[in-house]
Amino acid sequence: MRERRLSHQRIALVTSNRHYYQVGDDLALLHALDHVGIEADLVPWTDPSFDWEGCDLVVLRSTWDYYQQRTAFIRWARHVAQCSVLLNPLPIVEWNTNKRYLHDLSLQGIPTIPTHWITPKQPQSDLRDVLAQRGWQQAVLKPAIAAESFGLSLVSTDTKESMQAGQTHLAQMRARGYPVMIQPFYPSVAQESGEHSLIAIAGQITHAVRRVCTLVPDILTQERCVPLEEDEVCLARAVLSRLPPLLYARVDLIRDETGHVRLSELELTEPRLFFAFNVKACEYLVTMLAEMLRTLGEEDLEDGEDDERTAVITALFPARQVDQQGKAQANKS
């Protein structure tokens, strides 16, 4: 068990080399922590010289290059989880860095976007046959391990060129070892409704953002804050109710062709949290981090490190309220 430091506590906010001091959310969080007197470092996860064990909390933020070397990233996360408190916790990071988690959630009754999964070891799939079997005229192809819209492609059965490009893209992704997911394209993402991202801090939904669609021309040219809609909040709570307490989460939602809300993605590892649209969400995150540090400083850890991690996660007490709300909603539906 690592040595306790009761008088001096420290947080690491984790980024990538490319995004080091380049992300607004990171800078806002650093400033907010400094404002309340909490020492924090912004560090690329690949920095070989940084002392992760010297930090009380290690908070994942803009590690948006993890998909390029996921095995190394998970190895690093396991190391950090052994010598410090990783947030979000390691099991969540391992699960959430492969979008196969969507399949797991669909089995738990969460309405996700219908998905055709292709692994690198499967025989070559004919894209036109897949779309014909599914009845999809337009579809989105993307790697199941990705960030920053990496490998995202829109195909249409209307043109031979589009299908050929899609087939080539599919082959290239599989050749690089990426599992691929194929989903129907819902035009609503480029319309007024768009794709909404609901942000949750310690289980509390704080705000929602309408994101810009990069696949097709969008009526919006920039992101904007939008009101929280009842059916979206209900679905977001149902999703969160199936998870352990978390420091942060982003629930991305899209409306299908019937107008019903579906889970597009669930970002639990390194989501943008859009603090520019809600400063209080950033302040609340700082409050929760301060509470965790206080818990670390006061807990009797005679029983070992597992108790330390349990104590810190237990400090996320509001998440249990969302659990109860989500389960109640799930029982009604």
C-alpha positions in Angstrom: 0.0 0.0 0.0 1.4 3.4 -0.9 2.4 5.9 1.8 -0.3 8.3 2.9 0.2 12.0 2.6 -2.3 13.8 4.8 -0.9 17.3 4.6 -0.2 17.5 0.9 -2.6 16.1 -1.7 -2.3 16.1 -5.5 -4.4 15.3 -8.6 -3.3 14.4 -12.1 -5.5 15.3 -15.0 -4.6 13.0 -17.9 -4.4 14.1 -21.5 -2.4 13.1 -24.6 0.7 14.7 -26.1 -1.2 16.1 -28.9 -3.9 17.7 -26.7 -1.5 18.9 -23.9 -2.8 22.3 -22.8 -5.0 22.5 -25.9 -8.5 21.5 -24.5 -10.8 24.1 -23.0 -12.3 21.6 -20.5 -8.9 20.7 -19.2 -7.9 24.3 -18.7 -11.2 25.2 -17.0 -10.8 22.3 -14.6 -7.2 23.2 -13.8 -8.2 26.7 -13.1 -11.2 25.7 -10.9 -9.0 23.3 -8.9 -6.4 26.0 -8.4 -9.1 28.4 -7.3 -10.0 26.2 -4.4 -6.4 25.4 -3.5 -6.1 21.9 -4.9 -2.8 21.1 -6.6 -3.2 19.5 -10.0 -1.0 18.6 -12.9 -2.0 18.1 -16.5 0.0 15.2 -17.8 0.1 13.1 -21.0 -0.6 9.4 -20.2 2.5 8.5 -22.2 4.9 10.6 -20.1 7.4 8.0 -18.8 8.9 10.3 -16.2 5.7 11.3 -14.3 5.2 9.8 -10.8 1.7 8.5 -10.9 2.1 6.9 -7.5 2.7 10.4 -6.1 -0.9 11.4 -6.9 -3.9 10.8 -4.8 -6.3 10.9 -7.7 -5.7 10.3 -11.4 -8.5 11.7 -13.5 -8.8 10.8 -17.2 -9.6 13.7 -19.4 -8.5 14.2 -23.0 -6.7 10.9 -23.7 -8.0 11.0 -27.2 -5.2 9.0 -28.8 -5.8 5.9 -26.7 -7.4 4.0 -29.6 -4.2 4.1 -31.6 -2.6 1.9 -28.9 -5.4 0.6 -26.7 -3.4 -2.3 -25.4 -0.7 0.1 -24.1 -3.3 2.4 -22.7 -5.0 -0.3 -20.7 -1.7 -1.5 -19.5 -0.9 2.0 -18.3 -4.4 2.3 -16.7 -3.8 -1.0 -14.8 -0.5 0.3 -13.5 -2.1 3.5 -12.3 -5.0 1.7 -10.7 -2.5 -0.3 -8.6 -0.7 2.7 -7.2 -3.3 5.4 -7.1 -7.1 6.0 -7.5 -8.0 6.0 -11.2 -11.2 7.9 -12.3 -13.2 6.7 -13.8 -12.4 3.2 -12.3 -10.3 0.7 -14.3 -13.1 -1.9 -14.9 -15.2 0.9 -16.5 -12.2 2.1 -18.7 -11.5 -1.5 -19.9 -15.2 -1.9 -20.8 -15.9 1.5 -22.2 -12.9 1.7 -24.6 -14.5 -0.8 -26.9 -17.9 0.2 -28.2 -19.1 -3.4 -27.8 -20.4 -2.1 -24.5 -23.4 -0.9 -26.6 -24.3 -4.6 -27.2 -24.1 -5.3 -23.5 -26.4 -2.4 -22.7 -28.9 -3.4 -25.4 -29.1 -6.8 -23.7 -30.1 -4.9 -20.5 -33.0 -3.3 -22.2 -31.4 0.0 -23.2 -32.6 1.2 -26.7 -29.4 1.5 -28.7 -28.9 2.0 -32.4 -29.2 -1.3 -34.3 -25.7 -2.5 -35.1 -24.0 -5.1 -37.3 -20.7 -6.1 -35.7 -17.7 -7.3 -37.7 -14.5 -8.6 -36.1 -11.1 -8.6 -37.9 -11.1 -12.4 -37.8 -14.4 -12.8 -39.5 -14.6 -13.7 -43.3 -14.8 -10.6 -45.5 -18.3 -9.2 -45.5 -20.0 -7.8 -48.5 -21.3 -4.4 -47.5 -24.1 -4.3 -50.0 -25.4 -7.7 -48.7 -25.2 -6.5 -45.1 -27.2 -3.3 -45.8 -29.8 -5.3 -47.9 -30.3 -7.8 -45.2 -30.8 -5.0 -42.7 -33.0 -2.9 -45.0 -30.7 0.1 -44.6 -30.2 2.6 -47.5 -27.7 4.7 -45.7 -25.3 3.4 -43.0 -22.5 4.6 -40.8 -19.3 2.6 -40.6 -16.9 3.1 -37.7 -14.3 1.2 -35.7 -15.5 -0.2 -32.4 -12.3 1.2 -30.9 -12.0 4.9 -31.8 -12.1 8.5 -30.6 -12.4 11.9 -32.3 -14.5 10.6 -35.2 -11.6 8.3 -36.3 -12.6 6.0 -39.1 -16.2 7.4 -39.4 -17.7 6.9 -42.9 -21.2 7.3 -44.4 -22.3 5.0 -47.2 -25.3 4.9 -49.4 -26.8 2.2 -51.6 -27.9 4.9 -54.0 -24.5 5.0 -55.8 -22.0 2.4 -56.8 -19.1 4.7 -55.9 -20.3 5.1 -52.3 -20.6 1.3 -51.9 -17.2 0.7 -53.4 -15.6 3.4 -51.1 -17.4 1.8 -48.1 -16.2 -1.7 -49.0 -12.7 -0.4 -49.3 -12.9 1.4 -46.0 -14.3 -1.7 -44.3 -11.4 -3.8 -45.6 -8.8 -1.2 -44.5 -10.2 -1.0 -40.9 -10.3 -4.8 -40.6 -6.7 -5.0 -42.0 -5.6 -2.7 -39.3 -7.1 -4.9 -36.7 -10.1 -2.8 -35.8 -13.5 -4.4 -35.1 -16.1 -2.5 -37.2 -19.7 -1.6 -36.5 -22.3 -0.8 -39.1 -25.3 1.2 -38.1 -28.3 2.9 -39.9 -27.9 6.6 -40.5 -30.6 8.6 -38.9 -31.1 12.0 -40.8 -32.3 13.6 -37.5 -28.6 14.1 -36.5 -28.3 16.9 -39.1 -31.8 18.3 -38.4 -33.1 20.5 -35.6 -33.3 17.6 -33.1 -29.7 16.6 -33.8 -27.5 14.5 -31.5 -27.8 15.5 -27.9 -25.0 14.8 -25.3 -26.2 14.8 -21.7 -23.5 15.4 -19.1 -23.6 13.8 -15.7 -21.2 14.7 -12.8 -21.2 12.2 -10.0 -24.5 10.8 -11.2 -26.2 14.2 -11.5 -27.3 15.3 -15.0 -26.1 18.9 -15.3 -26.7 20.0 -18.9 -27.2 19.0 -22.5 -25.4 20.0 -25.7 -26.6 19.7 -29.3 -23.5 18.5 -31.2 -22.7 19.2 -34.9 -22.9 16.3 -37.3 -19.7 15.9 -39.2 -20.9 13.3 -41.7 -23.4 15.5 -43.7 -24.2 19.2 -43.9 -25.8 20.2 -40.7 -28.2 23.1 -40.0 -25.9 24.0 -37.2 -22.3 25.2 -37.6 -21.4 25.1 -34.0 -22.4 23.3 -30.8 -25.0 24.8 -28.5 -26.5 24.2 -25.1 -30.1 22.8 -25.3 -32.8 22.3 -22.7 -33.0 18.9 -21.0 -35.9 16.9 -22.5 -37.9 14.6 -20.3 -37.5 11.4 -22.5 -33.8 12.0 -22.9 -33.3 12.5 -19.2 -35.3 9.3 -18.5 -33.1 7.3 -20.9 -29.9 8.8 -19.5 -30.9 7.9 -16.0 -31.8 4.4 -17.1 -28.3 4.0 -18.6 -26.6 5.4 -15.5 -28.7 3.1 -13.3 -26.9 0.1 -14.8 -23.5 1.4 -13.9 -21.5 1.8 -10.7 -21.0 5.3 -9.2 -18.9 7.3 -11.6 -17.1 10.7 -11.4 -18.4 11.7 -14.9 -20.4 10.4 -17.8 -21.6 11.6 -21.2 -24.7 10.0 -22.6 -25.0 10.6 -26.4 -28.6 10.3 -27.8 -30.1 10.3 -31.2 -33.8 10.1 -32.4 -34.6 7.3 -34.8 -36.9 7.5 -37.8 -39.9 7.3 -35.5 -38.7 10.0 -33.2 -37.8 7.7 -30.3 -34.6 8.3 -28.4 -31.8 5.8 -28.7 -28.4 5.6 -27.1 -25.7 6.5 -29.7 -22.6 6.3 -27.4 -21.8 6.3 -23.7 -18.6 8.1 -23.0 -17.1 7.1 -19.6 -13.4 7.3 -20.3 -12.4 10.6 -21.9 -15.5 12.6 -22.8 -15.7 16.2 -23.5 -17.9 17.6 -20.8 -18.6 21.0 -22.4 -17.9 23.1 -19.4 -18.1 26.2 -21.6 -21.8 25.8 -21.5 -22.1 25.1 -17.8 -19.5 26.5 -15.4 -21.4 25.1 -12.4 -20.9 21.6 -13.8 -17.1 22.2 -13.6 -17.5 23.6 -10.1 -19.5 20.6 -9.0 -16.8 18.2 -10.4 -14.2 20.1 -8.3 -16.5 19.8 -5.3 -16.6 16.1 -5.7 -12.9 15.8 -6.2 -12.3 17.8 -3.0 -14.7 15.5 -1.2 -12.7 12.5 -2.4 -9.5 14.0 -1.2 -11.1 14.7 2.1 -12.2 11.1 2.3 -8.7 9.9 1.5 -7.3 12.1 4.2 -9.7 10.9 6.9 -10.2 7.2 6.1 -8.6 4.5 8.3 -6.9 2.3 5.7 -5.8 -0.5 7.9 -7.5 -3.1 5.7 -5.6 -2.1 2.6 -5.8 -0.3 -0.8 -9.2 -1.8 -1.8 -10.8 -0.1 1.1 -9.1 3.2 -0.1 -10.7 2.9 -3.5 -14.0 1.9 -2.1 -14.0 4.9 0.2 -13.3 7.3 -2.6 -15.9 6.0 -4.9 -18.4 5.9 -2.1 -17.8 9.7 -1.8 -19.9 9.9 -5.1 -23.0 9.6 -3.0 -25.4 11.5 -5.5 -24.9 8.6 -8.0 -26.9 6.3 -5.8 -29.8 8.7 -6.0 -29.7 8.4 -9.8 -29.5 4.6 -9.5 -32.8 4.6 -7.6 -34.4 7.0 -10.0 -33.3 5.0 -13.0 -34.3 1.7 -11.6 -37.7 3.0 -10.8 -38.1 4.4 -14.3 -37.0 1.0 -15.8 -39.6 -0.8 -13.6 -42.3 1.4 -14.9 -41.4 0.8 -18.6 
